[in-house]
């Protein structure tokens, strides 16, 4: 038998689809949005842009924005213990 590889977006055909009216180019306002250190944000994935995407089990959670790492932000989430995620601003929404 052939071994099947599991990628980051396995079994996510419907989970990561956009509504018909949201399809098309990415909003540049969301792409270039700025966050201050300590600000709260919601993890909301942009399926059209895969770089800097977080693991999908954190979808919809509230995070605290930390320092900047290149184009992305270092965010902290509390899930029993603190976890650090590096997320592109296109996947963040101001809370």
N, C-alpha and C positions, 0 to 999 in steps of 0.2 A: 504494500500500500504506500501511497505517496503521503508524506507528512504535510499537513495543512498549516500554513503560517497565519498567525493572528496579528493583524496590524492594530494601530491605535484606534481606528474607526470601524472595527469589526462589528457586524450585526447592527449597524446604525443607519440603515437606509431611510427609515421614516423618522428616526429621532433627530437627524441633522438636516432635514429638508426645510426649505423656506416656504412661506405662504406665497401664493401666486403674485400678489401685489408687492411683495418685498424682494422679488427676484431682480437681478440686474446688477448694476455697478454698486460698489460699496460706498456708503456715505463718507465723504472726506472729513466732515465734521467729527464723526465718530473715530475715524482713523487717526486724526491728529489731536484728539482731546488730551488735555493736561490734567493731572491729579496732583494734589499736594500731599506731603507726607502726613500720615495719620487720618486721612480722609476715608470714609466708608464707600464701598462700591459693591455692585451686584455682579456676579459672574453670569454673563449672557453670551453664549457662543455665537460667532458670526461664521456660518458654515462655508461661505465663499472664500474665507481666508484661513488656511490651516496653520500658518506659522504662529507660534506663541500661544497655541491653544492649550488649555488646562485639561486634566483628566475629566471625562464627562460625568463622573459620579459627584462632582462638586457643582454641577449646573444649578443655577438659581440661588446659590448660597451668598451670604454677605461676607465680604473680606475687608481687611484694613490695608490700605495702600502704604507701602514702605518706600524704600529708595528706588532710584531709577537704575536699570541695567541695560544700557544700549537703548534700543527703541522700546523695550518692555519695562514693566514695573514688577518689583518684588512685592508680593502680597502675602499676608498672614491670615490663616483661617484656623478657627478653633474646632477641632473634631476630637474631643476627648483630650488630645494634646495639640500643641501648636504645630501647624504644618506650613511650610513656605512654598508658594507657587510663583513661578515667573510667567507673567501673562502680558500679552500685547494689549494696548489700550482699546483696540477694536472689539475685544471680548469683554470689556468692562462697561458698566452703566452706572452713572452717579446715583447714589441712594439718597 
